């Protein structure tokens, strides 16, 4: 989502938001009693056969209450119409997946299907919604599969905002993301998509599921603001098509020594008349917070809790010299922090912001008294958009983000209660294989006939490094012509490389979004008396997780009159 879109969305929200319309979890629940079991599906036929054992202590939820299975794997819980019943996958098991590798961990209780009259308003759903599921079954059983290697050291993929709007954008997603990851080259256990699965065109869901499924690993999803049914008059039915294809909009699961909490913090304000869209804000409704508190009550306090959401929890960057840069966030973060207070190891994952990636340390400034932790806004798969940037030989656009970060994906490295995120630009893009970019600012004045990093040196020229997906706690050094390393200065400013490519393609069909200040830049002023001839810069980086990178830039200074 671009910054201008975010501002417009906030304005729309406060213009049209009529108050909290998300149903709260009532103090006294009603509904029918759902019964069933969670069991080890030894023969993987998705049915509980006589000899198959129940699994004790598994969390089962209706989105409000949470119960644990008994010693025989049985549970009982009240279930209202239009609720989704789901299990929280234990760490030592795997849930079955469908033909597209979407986890099957839930049951939609929609006896009469998604209603076509909502809040007294007739709704003609634009995209498919849930068909009637009929009366509540006598038993709703959840099969689990044995996880052969329940190792606390594992990897997962992190994807932010895959977000195609048309089939052509989905083609680009296939070329950039799907093709390189078929065969699971990074050895990950599963993938996480933190919202904006598509861009308003929910008809793309079946094709998207099929393409992502080709990676051959389970794919866990969250909805974003572009996954909404904009024709819904309220927030209660804002994700009916998403629920049809992916299940509950918030849930949890366990893997290794990690408890993953998948939150939906896109609170919809209802349709904006005449616009075909609606207002929303980053906010966690009371019902979801109540569920989260009950969910976490069953999680050991020494586990790493990964909090995934679409809209970031908080975004800001500050270099001590200029005003802080900031982006979208979650309004009631303080309520989430109150619930998370018992835990010491936490990591936040989000998407949504196409202009910047951020790593914000949650600490005393946010009212947090525990061990500081990172709220990480991921660089996006679709960058600034599948319709931005020049087209390469494949027909795929360079969708670079507005902070100069290339689009790409993550390998998330888990080791017991720690997480190290590794950002990878797409292997076929202009920054393939690079983890950082070095430019001169201002650029050398090219001679007649042009040049690339060859020309006349201007006074106070700076070397500027964009350490992709970096942050203020990282360190960057530079060596000039083999000399000693000098530490570069962290700065919050516009990436000069992004300024140049924006100017080059502005007012064309290949235009990028306007540059924004970046949260991951470093700079150092070069000597004005550099001699003529070739020079080289070697840059060395170490991020807050201990990951180290290197890169080089050569440039040629010409003598006056050449």
TORZADREN-963994 format. One line per field, with one value per residue (C-alpha): residue in three letters; x, y, z. Coordinates in nm, 3 decimals, padded with zeros to 5 digits. Each point is the difference from the previous one (the first is absolute). Layout:
<badrens>
residuo	c(ALA ...) $
x	c(X ...) $
y	c(Y ...) $
z	c(Z ...) $
</badrens>
This chain:
<badrens>
residuo	c(UNK UNK UNK UNK UNK UNK UNK UNK UNK UNK UNK UNK UNK UNK UNK UNK UNK UNK UNK UNK UNK UNK UNK UNK UNK UNK UNK UNK UNK UNK UNK UNK UNK UNK UNK UNK UNK UNK UNK UNK UNK UNK UNK UNK UNK UNK UNK UNK UNK UNK UNK UNK UNK UNK UNK UNK UNK UNK UNK UNK UNK UNK UNK UNK UNK UNK UNK UNK UNK UNK UNK UNK UNK UNK UNK UNK UNK UNK UNK UNK UNK UNK UNK UNK UNK UNK UNK UNK UNK UNK UNK UNK UNK UNK UNK UNK UNK UNK UNK UNK UNK UNK UNK UNK UNK UNK UNK UNK UNK UNK UNK UNK UNK UNK UNK UNK UNK UNK UNK UNK UNK UNK UNK UNK UNK UNK UNK UNK UNK UNK UNK UNK UNK UNK UNK UNK UNK UNK UNK UNK UNK UNK UNK UNK UNK UNK UNK UNK UNK UNK UNK UNK UNK UNK UNK UNK UNK UNK UNK UNK UNK UNK UNK UNK UNK UNK UNK UNK UNK UNK UNK UNK UNK UNK UNK UNK UNK UNK UNK UNK UNK UNK UNK UNK UNK UNK UNK UNK UNK UNK UNK UNK UNK UNK UNK UNK UNK UNK UNK UNK UNK UNK UNK UNK UNK UNK UNK UNK UNK UNK UNK UNK UNK UNK UNK UNK UNK UNK UNK UNK UNK UNK UNK UNK UNK UNK UNK UNK UNK UNK UNK UNK UNK UNK UNK UNK UNK UNK UNK UNK UNK UNK UNK UNK UNK UNK UNK UNK UNK UNK UNK UNK UNK UNK UNK UNK UNK UNK UNK UNK UNK UNK UNK UNK UNK UNK UNK UNK UNK UNK UNK UNK UNK UNK UNK UNK UNK UNK UNK UNK UNK UNK UNK UNK UNK UNK UNK UNK UNK UNK UNK UNK UNK UNK UNK UNK UNK UNK UNK UNK UNK UNK UNK UNK UNK UNK UNK UNK UNK UNK UNK UNK UNK UNK UNK UNK UNK UNK UNK UNK UNK UNK UNK UNK UNK UNK UNK UNK UNK UNK UNK UNK UNK UNK UNK UNK UNK UNK UNK UNK UNK UNK UNK UNK UNK UNK UNK UNK UNK UNK UNK UNK UNK UNK UNK UNK UNK UNK UNK UNK UNK UNK UNK UNK UNK UNK UNK UNK UNK UNK UNK UNK UNK UNK UNK UNK UNK UNK UNK UNK UNK UNK UNK UNK UNK UNK UNK UNK UNK UNK UNK UNK UNK UNK UNK UNK UNK UNK UNK UNK UNK UNK UNK UNK UNK UNK UNK UNK UNK UNK UNK UNK UNK UNK UNK UNK UNK UNK UNK UNK UNK UNK UNK UNK UNK UNK UNK UNK UNK UNK UNK UNK UNK UNK UNK UNK UNK UNK UNK UNK UNK UNK UNK UNK UNK UNK UNK UNK UNK UNK UNK UNK UNK UNK UNK UNK UNK UNK UNK UNK UNK UNK UNK UNK UNK UNK UNK UNK UNK UNK UNK UNK UNK UNK UNK UNK UNK UNK UNK UNK UNK UNK UNK UNK UNK UNK UNK UNK UNK UNK UNK UNK UNK UNK UNK UNK UNK UNK UNK UNK UNK UNK UNK UNK UNK UNK UNK UNK UNK UNK UNK UNK UNK UNK UNK UNK UNK UNK UNK UNK UNK UNK UNK UNK UNK UNK UNK UNK UNK UNK UNK UNK UNK UNK UNK UNK UNK UNK UNK UNK UNK UNK UNK UNK UNK UNK UNK UNK UNK UNK UNK UNK UNK UNK UNK UNK UNK UNK UNK UNK UNK UNK) $
x	c(00.000 00.147 00.030 -00.257 -00.243 00.058 -00.077 -00.315 -00.108 00.036 -00.205 -00.268 -00.001 -00.076 -00.253 -00.201 00.087 -00.318 00.150 00.108 -00.202 00.215 -00.196 00.154 00.035 -00.295 00.049 -00.269 00.015 -00.287 -00.029 00.018 00.265 00.260 00.163 00.278 00.357 00.353 00.177 00.315 -00.097 00.235 -00.121 -00.047 -00.355 -00.142 -00.243 00.033 00.016 -00.056 00.363 00.117 00.089 -00.129 00.248 -00.029 00.058 -00.072 -00.157 -00.335 -00.170 -00.312 00.183 -00.107 00.035 00.290 -00.023 00.252 -00.064 -00.022 00.214 -00.184 00.029 -00.365 -00.140 -00.326 -00.056 -00.299 -00.020 -00.215 -00.111 00.254 00.287 00.305 00.125 00.376 00.286 00.336 00.248 00.232 00.373 00.049 -00.266 -00.097 -00.350 -00.117 00.007 -00.227 00.109 00.146 00.191 -00.239 -00.026 -00.328 -00.031 -00.352 -00.372 -00.227 -00.339 -00.219 -00.330 -00.166 00.315 00.114 -00.313 -00.108 -00.162 00.250 -00.090 -00.336 00.164 -00.028 00.344 00.081 00.337 00.241 00.222 -00.080 -00.089 -00.072 -00.267 -00.237 00.170 -00.326 -00.070 00.282 00.154 -00.019 00.379 00.255 00.333 00.336 00.267 00.366 00.301 00.319 00.283 00.301 00.258 -00.134 00.322 00.022 00.237 -00.197 -00.066 -00.312 -00.078 -00.135 -00.205 -00.151 -00.265 00.011 -00.288 -00.072 -00.295 -00.032 00.114 00.307 00.110 -00.053 00.221 00.276 -00.044 00.039 00.318 00.158 -00.109 -00.142 00.250 00.313 -00.160 -00.138 00.188 00.049 00.364 00.028 -00.128 -00.284 -00.281 -00.279 -00.080 -00.175 -00.182 -00.081 -00.294 -00.097 -00.003 -00.150 -00.086 -00.382 -00.061 -00.101 -00.078 00.376 -00.005 -00.034 00.283 00.216 -00.051 00.091 00.318 00.122 -00.076 00.261 00.271 -00.095 -00.020 -00.293 -00.100 -00.152 -00.186 -00.137 -00.241 00.096 -00.192 -00.001 -00.163 -00.323 -00.350 -00.061 -00.370 -00.043 -00.167 00.188 00.315 -00.170 -00.032 00.301 00.198 -00.260 00.185 00.332 -00.165 -00.136 00.348 00.229 -00.203 00.010 00.141 00.189 00.137 00.318 00.226 00.318 00.319 00.329 00.019 -00.200 -00.363 -00.125 -00.286 -00.165 -00.202 -00.241 00.054 -00.177 -00.320 -00.239 -00.228 -00.254 -00.032 00.076 -00.302 00.091 00.368 -00.017 00.222 -00.020 00.180 00.200 00.256 00.268 -00.188 -00.053 -00.368 -00.091 -00.119 00.337 00.188 -00.217 00.074 00.371 00.015 -00.174 00.224 00.322 -00.116 00.088 00.344 00.316 00.161 00.342 -00.127 00.077 -00.328 -00.009 -00.277 -00.095 -00.237 -00.061 00.016 00.323 -00.012 00.214 00.231 00.260 00.366 00.220 00.363 00.027 00.045 -00.333 -00.365 -00.096 -00.144 -00.312 -00.261 -00.325 -00.056 -00.250 -00.197 -00.054 00.349 -00.001 -00.280 00.196 00.310 -00.201 -00.098 00.356 00.152 00.071 00.224 00.364 00.074 -00.221 00.037 -00.248 -00.050 -00.214 -00.031 -00.230 00.250 00.123 00.216 00.236 00.114 00.047 00.147 -00.125 00.117 -00.295 00.127 -00.079 -00.094 -00.305 -00.085 00.171 00.194 00.126 00.289 -00.001 -00.123 -00.032 -00.312 00.108 -00.179 00.116 00.112 -00.270 -00.017 -00.172 00.212 -00.160 -00.241 -00.001 -00.084 00.303 00.350 00.146 -00.072 00.282 00.049 -00.247 -00.272 00.036 00.018 00.264 -00.240 00.260 -00.136 -00.006 00.285 00.228 -00.040 -00.044 -00.303 00.066 -00.075 00.139 00.151 -00.079 00.259 -00.130 00.224 -00.184 -00.134 00.184 -00.079 00.238 -00.174 00.193 -00.126 00.061 -00.055 -00.147 00.274 -00.097 -00.046 00.243 00.136 00.030 00.253 00.054 -00.084 00.093 00.055 00.275 -00.036 00.176 -00.202 00.016 00.103 00.316 -00.050 00.014 00.222 -00.131 -00.142 -00.105 00.144 -00.088 00.170 00.262 00.038 00.088 -00.017 -00.211 00.077 -00.146 -00.089 -00.129 00.000 -00.353 -00.085 -00.349 00.024 -00.314 -00.253 00.250 -00.057 00.153 00.165 00.206 00.357 00.165 00.366 00.174 00.357 00.123 00.271 00.105 00.035 -00.123 -00.365 -00.202 -00.336 -00.277 -00.272 -00.356 -00.239 -00.373 -00.035 -00.114 00.216 00.179 -00.018 -00.377 -00.012 00.186 -00.207 -00.319 00.107 00.101 -00.337 -00.231 -00.293 00.045 -00.190 00.298 -00.015 00.087 -00.175 00.153 00.306 -00.048 00.255 00.168 00.058 00.317 00.255 00.358 00.235 00.353 00.151 00.291 00.318 -00.023 00.362 -00.041 00.247 -00.095 -00.035 -00.175 -00.115 -00.186 -00.224 -00.041 -00.295 -00.036 -00.320 -00.119 -00.365 -00.152 -00.036 00.369 -00.046 00.294 00.006 00.257 -00.020 00.223 -00.032 00.261 -00.001 00.234 00.088 00.092 00.238 -00.145 -00.008 -00.028) $
y	c(00.000 00.339 00.284 00.219 -00.293 -00.044 00.365 -00.017 -00.315 00.167 00.298 -00.230 -00.196 00.293 00.132 -00.321 -00.213 -00.012 -00.150 -00.351 -00.242 -00.309 -00.241 -00.036 -00.333 -00.003 -00.069 -00.270 -00.209 -00.183 -00.208 -00.373 -00.218 -00.117 -00.330 -00.196 -00.110 00.084 -00.321 -00.143 -00.092 -00.295 -00.101 00.361 -00.061 00.304 -00.223 -00.132 -00.377 -00.217 -00.051 00.358 00.177 00.335 00.276 00.171 00.366 00.145 00.346 00.020 00.337 00.160 00.332 00.109 -00.286 -00.245 -00.351 -00.284 -00.357 -00.256 -00.310 -00.176 00.297 00.099 00.352 00.188 00.367 00.218 00.103 00.277 00.014 00.188 -00.089 -00.197 -00.280 -00.059 -00.176 00.144 -00.244 -00.153 00.025 -00.375 -00.045 00.124 00.078 -00.145 00.230 00.021 -00.041 00.353 -00.055 00.220 -00.141 -00.173 00.091 00.144 -00.060 00.282 -00.014 00.177 -00.192 00.226 00.139 00.360 00.214 00.226 00.242 00.163 00.266 00.038 00.061 -00.230 -00.104 -00.127 -00.162 00.075 -00.303 -00.353 -00.034 -00.300 -00.241 -00.151 -00.262 -00.137 -00.107 -00.037 -00.347 -00.245 -00.003 00.240 -00.181 00.150 -00.237 00.072 -00.161 -00.100 00.245 -00.214 00.259 00.231 00.200 00.334 00.110 00.060 00.247 00.160 00.239 00.348 00.165 00.347 00.124 -00.227 00.222 -00.048 00.194 -00.169 -00.322 00.176 00.096 -00.360 -00.102 00.226 -00.149 -00.348 00.100 00.179 -00.200 -00.338 -00.124 00.049 -00.167 -00.315 -00.292 00.187 00.104 00.163 -00.303 00.183 -00.171 00.236 00.346 00.297 00.266 00.300 00.139 00.167 -00.339 00.174 00.361 00.037 -00.256 -00.296 -00.204 -00.065 -00.208 -00.344 00.068 00.149 -00.301 -00.238 00.191 00.033 -00.367 -00.093 00.078 -00.330 00.135 00.103 00.362 00.195 00.320 00.320 00.250 00.359 00.313 -00.106 -00.333 00.165 -00.044 00.370 -00.055 -00.104 00.277 -00.091 -00.161 -00.325 -00.121 00.178 -00.319 -00.246 -00.091 -00.031 -00.235 -00.215 -00.062 00.023 -00.040 00.211 00.352 -00.046 -00.317 -00.152 -00.299 -00.143 -00.113 -00.080 00.216 00.277 00.101 00.182 00.243 00.106 00.317 00.195 00.367 00.142 00.140 00.083 00.303 -00.099 00.098 00.350 00.083 00.034 -00.090 -00.378 -00.023 00.087 00.153 -00.197 00.044 -00.202 -00.119 -00.324 -00.046 -00.099 -00.345 -00.082 00.129 -00.215 -00.303 00.078 00.023 -00.339 -00.151 00.119 -00.127 -00.350 00.092 -00.057 00.332 -00.103 -00.038 00.248 00.168 00.121 00.257 00.022 00.266 00.183 00.360 00.061 00.030 00.316 00.161 00.269 00.079 00.266 00.094 00.265 00.282 00.035 -00.050 -00.366 -00.171 -00.202 -00.211 -00.184 -00.171 -00.162 00.247 -00.215 -00.148 00.062 -00.256 -00.262 00.072 -00.051 -00.350 -00.083 00.117 -00.349 -00.090 00.098 -00.123 00.165 00.095 00.189 -00.057 00.224 00.138 00.267 00.286 00.006 00.305 -00.139 -00.296 00.060 -00.168 00.182 -00.102 -00.025 00.133 00.246 00.267 -00.209 -00.082 -00.339 -00.097 -00.341 -00.096 00.218 -00.173 00.078 00.102 -00.073 00.140 -00.225 00.118 -00.100 -00.274 00.239 00.296 00.326 -00.188 -00.242 00.294 00.213 00.018 -00.095 -00.338 -00.252 -00.254 -00.238 00.262 00.041 00.347 00.126 00.068 00.159 00.148 00.374 -00.017 -00.160 -00.353 -00.261 -00.226 -00.350 -00.251 -00.135 -00.311 00.007 -00.193 -00.135 -00.145 -00.089 00.340 00.224 00.121 00.139 00.143 -00.021 00.218 -00.127 00.219 -00.194 -00.195 00.128 00.369 00.289 -00.051 -00.378 -00.138 00.338 00.075 00.368 00.275 00.266 00.329 00.335 00.309 00.221 -00.223 00.069 00.253 -00.216 00.110 00.079 -00.322 -00.121 -00.238 -00.236 00.093 00.181 00.376 00.306 -00.005 00.268 00.142 -00.178 -00.312 -00.271 -00.376 -00.113 -00.359 -00.148 -00.312 -00.174 -00.053 00.139 00.225 00.243 -00.268 -00.134 00.111 00.086 00.070 00.105 -00.033 00.238 -00.132 -00.271 00.242 -00.052 -00.056 00.304 -00.026 00.154 00.223 -00.126 00.244 00.025 00.153 -00.075 -00.254 00.196 -00.306 -00.003 00.372 -00.059 -00.290 00.181 00.306 -00.217 -00.175 00.270 00.079 -00.329 -00.329 -00.139 00.257 -00.095 00.137 00.322 -00.059 00.002 00.027 -00.329 -00.175 -00.177 00.244 00.083 00.264 00.136 00.305 -00.079 00.210 00.288 -00.058 -00.347 -00.039 -00.079 -00.363 -00.304 -00.020 -00.267 -00.019 -00.315 -00.003 -00.233 -00.035 -00.181 00.010 -00.028 -00.377 -00.051 -00.050 00.142 00.126 00.149 00.187 00.218 00.299 00.120 00.348 00.199 00.365 00.195 00.292 00.338 00.048 -00.373) $
z	c(00.000 -00.098 00.251 -00.179 00.001 00.373 00.072 -00.212 00.180 00.339 -00.116 -00.137 00.322 00.224 -00.249 -00.030 00.305 00.205 00.314 00.100 -00.207 00.047 00.219 00.344 00.178 00.240 00.369 -00.022 -00.313 -00.164 -00.315 -00.055 00.156 -00.247 00.088 -00.154 00.034 -00.104 -00.096 -00.156 -00.355 -00.033 -00.347 -00.121 -00.126 00.188 00.197 00.351 -00.019 00.306 00.097 -00.054 00.322 00.117 00.083 00.337 00.079 -00.346 -00.003 -00.181 -00.052 -00.142 -00.037 00.348 00.248 00.011 00.143 00.023 -00.106 00.281 00.048 -00.284 -00.236 00.037 00.033 00.042 -00.081 -00.078 -00.363 -00.144 -00.363 -00.216 00.234 -00.112 00.221 -00.012 00.172 00.096 -00.154 00.263 -00.064 -00.036 -00.267 -00.343 -00.123 -00.331 -00.300 -00.301 -00.362 00.011 00.325 00.200 00.357 00.087 00.367 00.018 -00.049 -00.122 00.176 -00.254 00.018 -00.260 -00.161 -00.007 00.036 -00.282 00.244 00.238 00.256 -00.171 -00.337 -00.300 -00.120 -00.348 00.064 -00.283 00.066 00.121 00.368 00.223 -00.110 00.261 00.216 00.142 00.359 00.247 -00.042 00.289 00.014 -00.145 00.004 -00.079 -00.133 00.070 -00.160 00.179 -00.064 -00.079 00.101 00.274 00.020 00.187 -00.277 -00.318 -00.280 -00.142 -00.283 00.067 -00.276 00.023 -00.243 -00.301 -00.115 -00.371 -00.140 -00.339 -00.159 -00.140 00.350 00.106 -00.294 00.134 00.347 -00.149 -00.186 00.295 00.305 -00.094 -00.257 00.216 00.304 -00.163 00.149 00.330 -00.058 00.344 00.187 00.175 00.191 -00.110 -00.133 00.161 -00.204 00.219 -00.193 -00.326 -00.165 -00.303 -00.086 00.030 -00.277 00.217 -00.312 -00.015 00.320 -00.166 -00.242 00.274 00.228 -00.280 -00.087 00.360 00.053 -00.259 00.258 00.166 00.355 00.225 -00.059 00.291 -00.088 00.150 -00.160 -00.077 -00.087 -00.367 00.091 00.115 -00.141 -00.052 -00.062 00.365 00.202 00.316 00.138 00.104 -00.360 -00.149 -00.067 -00.123 -00.318 00.182 00.252 -00.283 -00.141 00.304 00.320 00.318 -00.017 00.326 00.162 00.141 -00.049 00.150 -00.168 00.171 00.312 -00.166 00.046 -00.310 00.059 -00.325 00.063 -00.219 00.088 -00.307 00.149 -00.280 00.025 -00.263 -00.362 -00.122 -00.216 -00.364 00.037 -00.020 00.308 00.368 00.293 00.253 00.273 00.174 00.307 00.194 00.093 00.354 -00.107 -00.147 00.304 00.227 -00.215 00.003 00.379 00.026 -00.268 00.166 00.340 -00.125 -00.139 00.209 00.092 -00.133 -00.359 -00.274 -00.098 -00.360 -00.046 -00.368 -00.133 -00.326 00.117 00.196 00.376 -00.018 -00.257 00.061 -00.069 00.160 -00.054 00.273 -00.252 -00.181 00.077 00.033 -00.305 00.068 -00.174 00.078 00.334 00.237 00.211 00.310 00.018 00.376 00.044 -00.191 00.210 00.317 -00.113 -00.111 00.329 00.145 -00.294 -00.039 -00.351 -00.263 -00.367 -00.217 -00.375 -00.222 -00.352 -00.148 -00.051 -00.360 00.068 00.262 00.203 00.372 00.307 00.308 00.345 00.238 00.333 00.281 -00.256 -00.085 00.361 -00.013 00.314 -00.109 -00.225 -00.315 -00.314 -00.370 -00.189 -00.356 -00.303 -00.282 -00.341 -00.242 -00.259 -00.241 00.110 -00.108 -00.229 -00.292 -00.228 00.097 -00.142 -00.338 -00.158 -00.037 -00.278 00.167 00.012 00.380 00.148 00.242 00.288 00.230 00.321 00.052 00.253 -00.261 00.137 -00.275 00.025 00.127 00.274 00.327 00.144 00.372 00.199 00.332 00.270 00.319 00.121 -00.249 -00.350 -00.263 -00.309 -00.328 -00.284 -00.354 -00.307 -00.288 -00.180 -00.343 00.087 -00.044 00.355 -00.033 00.245 00.166 00.362 -00.024 -00.255 -00.013 -00.188 -00.013 00.088 -00.194 -00.288 -00.195 -00.279 -00.310 -00.289 -00.344 -00.137 00.345 00.254 00.281 00.328 -00.210 -00.007 00.202 00.379 00.164 00.345 00.305 -00.197 00.231 -00.021 00.083 00.092 00.002 00.215 -00.116 00.280 00.251 00.299 00.245 00.216 -00.293 -00.066 -00.332 -00.083 -00.320 -00.121 -00.272 -00.233 00.246 00.292 00.355 00.062 00.101 00.168 -00.207 00.147 00.026 -00.161 -00.066 -00.344 -00.354 -00.183 -00.277 -00.226 00.036 -00.076 -00.326 -00.128 00.099 -00.200 -00.296 -00.031 00.131 -00.231 -00.185 00.016 00.194 00.283 00.358 00.305 00.134 00.224 00.376 00.279 00.068 00.333 -00.117 -00.146 00.099 -00.145 00.020 -00.173 -00.233 -00.013 -00.249 -00.112 -00.145 -00.284 -00.356 -00.097 00.144 00.361 00.186 00.304 00.204 00.236 00.299 00.202 00.311 00.094 00.347 -00.045 -00.084 -00.375 -00.196 -00.358 -00.238 -00.329 -00.218 -00.230 -00.246 -00.152 -00.221 00.058 -00.311 -00.015 -00.090 -00.378 -00.080) $
</badrens>
